Amino acid sequence: MILITSARAFNAMNRRMMYSTRSSSKSISAQSLSLRSNSNSTCNSANKASGFERRVSSPLRKKRLKQEDLEPVEKVSNRGISAREEMCGLLPDIEDFSSRESKLNSYVKSTEASTSASSIRTAGRPPQNWEKVLEGIRKMTSSEEATVDPLNCDRTGSFLPPKERRFYVLIGTLLSSQTKDHVTGAAVERLRLNGLLTPEAIDKADESTIRELIYPVGFYTRKATNVKKVAKICLTKYDGDIPRSLEELLSLPGVGPKIAHLVLHIAWNDVQGICVDTHVHRICNRLGWVSKPGTKQKTSSPEETRVALQQWLPKEEWVAINFLLVGFGQKICTPLRPRCGVCSISELCPSAFKETPIKSSKMKKSIKSKKL
């Protein structure tokens, strides 16, 4: 009897202990839940206050959380994520990393490009037979009487005083862009006959008057605006003269590298670079004289051609090369249908007879009519 009573008492004590354990565990879990909810609410309020927003989608978020649960605590500090951000689920913004990476890549690419360009400048080798090719072009342009000639085409304004002559050179060269020489010469002559070849006269004249006088040069409306602006700048900054440095010339409206180098040479007798236009750019690529830095690809712009050409061409040829190749490009090595059959350097040209003539619109219409 005593044994039965003690057993019952022991069982009752066990039940009480189990009940107390369960209740304590429930209270502990409730406290942990309350702590979690409090921490989440604290994090949410902190996020709202600091302006953070969760931009990661839920599947990606779950995946990252699983990885973070498996990783040790030391790796969190190595990744640069703070404890509060880890606890609240504030992962670094993907856009921030992508923008930094793109900026870094662009900086590395520009550094590599400049390094490769500088190495090519020091080790630039002239192409084979370039002297024979240049001499052949010189003979062909003299026999063909090319329209562009530094002696026959008066771009210097030698009949004017020095200060007016330099402004004459600047305006004439600015108007010559993407315009045939005889059209440019006629436009400059009309400005001169109307007394509009000084910065003072152009500044006082109406833009519509300048526009009518320079028509039909290419982009005459835009050029009339630029001529007015250039005259104003020359009056206010250079006392009626033109800029003397390459950087200042390039700052003028409508003046690019080709115009700046040409003006610098003719007006100030200062040769700092080659004047490269579409003819020089096209012919140098056809001859295989230039290529992009570190590759065998053709240059994609006149400025790239100028940089590549200056790496090996002797400086005493920098002035003549423009007039020779422009005349050669206008008469023989034309853009659409080059006259390789009459070219005396075709045997030395890697592009000879490789460009097929483009059919004219009349031929296309006749072919369509025959099909119908």
C-alpha positions in Angstrom: 0.0 0.0 0.0 2.8 2.4 0.9 4.5 1.5 -2.4 1.4 2.3 -4.4 1.0 5.6 -2.7 4.6 6.6 -3.3 4.4 5.6 -6.9 1.3 7.7 -7.4 3.0 10.7 -5.7 6.1 10.2 -7.9 4.0 10.1 -11.1 2.2 13.3 -10.0 5.5 15.0 -9.5 6.6 14.0 -13.0 3.5 15.3 -14.5 3.9 18.6 -12.7 7.5 18.9 -13.9 6.6 18.1 -17.5 3.8 20.7 -17.4 6.1 23.3 -15.9 8.7 22.5 -18.6 6.2 22.8 -21.4 4.9 26.1 -20.0 8.4 27.5 -19.7 9.3 26.5 -23.2 6.1 28.1 -24.5 7.0 31.3 -22.6 10.5 31.2 -24.0 9.2 30.7 -27.6 6.7 33.4 -27.1 9.5 35.7 -25.9 11.7 34.8 -28.8 8.8 35.4 -31.2 8.2 38.8 -29.6 11.9 39.6 -29.8 11.9 38.6 -33.5 8.8 40.7 -34.2 10.4 43.6 -32.3 13.6 43.2 -34.2 11.7 43.1 -37.5 9.7 46.1 -36.7 12.9 47.9 -35.6 14.5 47.0 -38.9 11.5 48.0 -40.9 11.3 51.4 -39.2 15.1 51.8 -39.7 14.7 51.0 -43.3 12.0 53.5 -43.8 13.9 56.1 -41.8 17.1 55.6 -43.8 15.3 55.4 -47.1 16.3 51.8 -47.9 14.0 49.7 -50.1 14.1 46.0 -50.8 14.8 45.6 -54.5 15.6 41.9 -54.5 12.8 39.5 -55.6 11.5 36.9 -53.1 13.1 33.8 -54.8 16.5 35.5 -54.9 16.0 36.7 -51.3 15.3 33.1 -50.1 18.3 31.8 -51.9 20.6 34.4 -50.3 19.1 33.7 -46.9 19.8 30.0 -47.2 23.4 30.7 -48.2 23.8 33.1 -45.4 22.5 30.6 -42.8 25.2 28.1 -44.0 28.0 30.6 -44.0 30.1 31.3 -40.9 29.9 34.7 -39.3 33.5 35.6 -40.4 32.4 35.7 -44.1 29.8 38.3 -43.4 32.4 40.8 -42.3 34.5 39.9 -45.3 31.6 40.7 -47.7 31.3 44.1 -46.1 27.8 43.7 -44.8 27.1 45.1 -41.4 25.4 43.1 -38.6 22.3 45.3 -38.6 22.0 44.9 -42.4 22.4 41.1 -42.1 19.8 40.9 -39.3 17.3 43.1 -41.1 17.8 41.5 -44.5 19.4 44.7 -46.1 21.6 43.4 -48.8 23.7 45.7 -51.0 21.8 47.2 -53.9 22.6 45.4 -57.2 22.4 48.6 -59.1 25.2 50.1 -57.0 27.5 47.2 -57.8 26.7 47.3 -61.5 27.3 51.0 -61.8 30.6 50.8 -59.9 31.7 47.9 -62.1 30.8 49.6 -65.3 32.8 52.7 -64.3 35.7 50.6 -63.3 35.6 48.7 -66.6 35.4 51.9 -68.6 38.4 53.3 -66.7 40.4 50.1 -67.3 39.5 50.1 -71.0 40.5 53.7 -71.4 43.8 53.1 -69.6 44.6 50.1 -71.7 43.7 52.0 -74.9 45.9 54.9 -74.0 48.8 52.5 -73.0 48.5 50.6 -76.3 48.4 53.8 -78.3 51.4 55.2 -76.6 53.3 52.0 -77.2 52.4 52.1 -80.9 53.5 55.7 -81.2 57.0 54.8 -80.1 57.2 51.7 -82.2 55.3 53.0 -85.2 56.8 51.6 -88.4 56.0 53.1 -91.9 54.3 50.8 -94.4 56.2 49.2 -97.2 56.7 51.3 -100.4 55.0 54.3 -98.9 57.5 56.7 -100.6 56.9 55.2 -104.0 53.1 55.4 -103.5 53.4 59.1 -102.4 55.6 60.0 -105.3 53.2 58.2 -107.7 50.3 60.2 -106.3 52.3 63.4 -106.6 52.8 62.8 -110.3 49.2 61.8 -110.9 47.8 64.9 -109.2 50.1 67.2 -111.1 49.1 65.7 -114.4 45.4 65.6 -113.6 45.5 69.3 -112.4 43.6 68.6 -109.2 41.2 71.2 -108.0 42.9 71.5 -104.6 46.4 72.9 -104.8 48.1 74.9 -102.0 49.5 77.3 -104.6 46.5 77.8 -106.9 43.8 77.8 -104.2 44.3 81.1 -102.4 43.3 80.3 -98.8 46.0 82.5 -97.3 44.5 86.0 -98.1 47.9 87.3 -98.9 46.4 90.6 -100.2 45.2 91.5 -96.7 47.0 92.9 -93.6 48.2 90.2 -91.2 45.3 90.5 -88.6 42.6 90.6 -91.3 44.3 87.8 -93.2 44.2 85.4 -90.3 40.5 86.1 -89.8 40.0 85.6 -93.5 41.7 82.2 -93.2 39.5 81.2 -90.3 36.2 82.1 -91.9 37.2 80.6 -95.3 38.3 77.3 -93.7 35.1 77.2 -91.5 32.9 77.5 -94.6 34.9 74.9 -96.6 33.8 72.0 -94.4 31.8 69.5 -96.6 31.8 72.0 -99.5 33.5 72.0 -102.8 36.4 74.4 -103.2 34.9 76.6 -105.9 31.6 77.0 -103.9 33.6 78.0 -100.8 35.7 80.4 -102.9 32.7 82.1 -104.4 31.0 82.5 -100.9 34.1 84.0 -99.4 34.4 86.4 -102.3 30.8 87.6 -101.9 31.5 88.3 -98.2 34.6 90.3 -99.2 32.7 92.3 -101.8 30.1 93.2 -99.2 32.7 94.2 -96.6 32.0 91.3 -94.3 35.4 89.8 -93.8 36.3 91.5 -90.5 35.0 90.5 -87.1 33.6 94.0 -86.5 31.5 93.9 -89.7 30.2 90.4 -89.2 29.3 91.1 -85.6 27.1 94.1 -86.8 25.6 92.3 -89.8 22.3 90.4 -89.6 22.6 86.6 -89.6 20.1 86.4 -92.5 22.4 88.6 -94.6 25.4 86.3 -93.9 23.2 83.3 -94.7 22.2 84.6 -98.1 25.8 85.5 -99.0 27.3 82.2 -98.2 24.6 80.1 -99.8 24.9 77.3 -101.2 27.8 76.1 -99.0 27.0 72.9 -97.1 25.0 73.5 -93.9 24.9 77.3 -94.7 22.3 78.0 -92.0 24.4 76.5 -89.2 27.6 78.0 -90.6 26.0 81.5 -90.6 25.2 81.1 -86.9 28.8 79.9 -86.2 30.4 82.7 -88.2 28.5 85.3 -86.1 29.5 83.5 -82.8 33.2 83.2 -83.9 33.3 86.9 -84.8 31.9 87.8 -81.4 34.5 85.6 -79.6 37.4 87.1 -81.6 36.3 90.6 -80.7 35.8 90.0 -77.0 38.6 87.6 -76.2 41.3 88.2 -78.8 41.0 91.9 -79.7 39.8 91.1 -83.2 42.4 88.5 -83.9 42.0 84.7 -83.9 43.2 82.1 -81.3 46.8 81.0 -81.6 46.7 77.6 -79.8 45.1 74.4 -80.9 43.0 74.1 -77.8 41.6 77.6 -78.2 40.8 77.0 -81.9 38.9 73.8 -81.0 36.8 75.7 -78.5 35.3 77.8 -81.3 31.9 76.8 -82.6 32.0 74.7 -85.8 35.8 74.1 -85.6 37.0 70.5 -85.5 40.5 69.0 -85.5 40.9 69.3 -89.3 39.9 73.0 -89.4 42.0 73.8 -86.3 45.1 72.2 -87.7 44.7 73.8 -91.1 44.1 77.3 -89.7 47.0 76.9 -87.3 49.3 76.1 -90.2 48.1 78.7 -92.8 47.4 81.6 -90.3 50.2 81.1 -87.8 52.6 78.9 -89.8 52.5 76.4 -86.9 52.3 72.7 -87.9 51.1 70.5 -85.0 49.2 67.8 -86.9 47.9 66.5 -90.2 44.7 67.9 -91.7 42.6 64.8 -92.3 39.3 65.0 -94.1 37.1 62.3 -95.7 39.4 61.9 -98.7 42.6 61.5 -96.6 40.7 59.1 -94.3 39.4 57.0 -97.1 42.6 56.7 -99.1 44.8 56.0 -96.1 42.6 53.0 -95.2 42.5 51.8 -98.8 46.3 51.9 -99.0 46.6 50.1 -95.6 48.6 53.0 -94.1 46.5 53.2 -90.9 44.7 50.9 -88.5 43.1 50.9 -85.1 45.6 50.6 -82.2 46.8 47.1 -81.7 44.6 45.7 -84.5 44.5 45.4 -88.3 41.1 46.9 -88.5 40.5 50.1 -90.5 40.2 53.4 -88.6 36.6 54.5 -88.1 37.0 58.3 -88.1 39.3 61.0 -89.6 40.6 61.7 -86.1 41.7 58.1 -85.6 43.3 58.3 -89.1 45.2 61.4 -88.1 46.6 59.9 -84.9 47.6 56.7 -86.7 49.2 58.5 -89.6 51.2 60.8 -87.4 52.8 57.8 -85.8 55.0 57.0 -88.8 54.7 59.8 -91.5 57.7 62.2 -91.3 56.7 65.7 -90.2 58.0 67.3 -93.4 55.2 65.5 -95.2 52.4 66.6 -92.8 51.4 69.7 -94.8 51.6 68.2 -98.3 49.8 65.0 -97.6 46.5 66.7 -97.2 46.6 68.5 -100.6 48.0 65.5 -102.4 45.4 63.0 -101.1 42.5 65.4 -101.5 43.3 66.0 -105.1 44.0 62.3 -105.7 40.6 61.5 -104.1 38.7 63.9 -106.1 40.0 62.8 -109.5 41.2 59.2 -109.3 40.6 57.4 -106.0 36.9 58.6 -105.8 34.6 57.4 -103.0 32.1 55.3 -105.1 33.9 54.2 -108.3 37.6 54.5 -107.9 39.5 54.6 -111.2 41.9 51.8 -110.5 42.4 51.2 -114.2 44.2 54.6 -114.7 45.9 54.6 -111.3 49.7 54.2 -111.6 50.0 52.8 -108.1 47.4 50.1 -108.4 50.0 47.4 -108.2 51.1 48.7 -104.8 47.5 49.2 -103.5 46.0 46.3 -101.5 42.5 47.6 -102.3 42.9 48.0 -106.1 40.0 46.6 -108.2 38.3 45.2 -105.1 35.5 47.7 -104.7 32.7 47.0 -107.2 31.0 50.0 -108.7 27.6 50.9 -107.2 24.8 50.7 -109.7 23.1 54.1 -110.4 19.4 54.7 -109.7 18.7 54.9 -113.5 20.2 51.4 -114.0 18.1 50.0 -111.1 14.9 51.5 -112.5 15.7 50.0 -116.0 16.3 46.6 -114.4 12.9 46.8 -112.5 11.1 47.8 -115.7 12.5 44.9 -117.6 11.4 42.5 -114.9 7.9 43.9 -115.0 
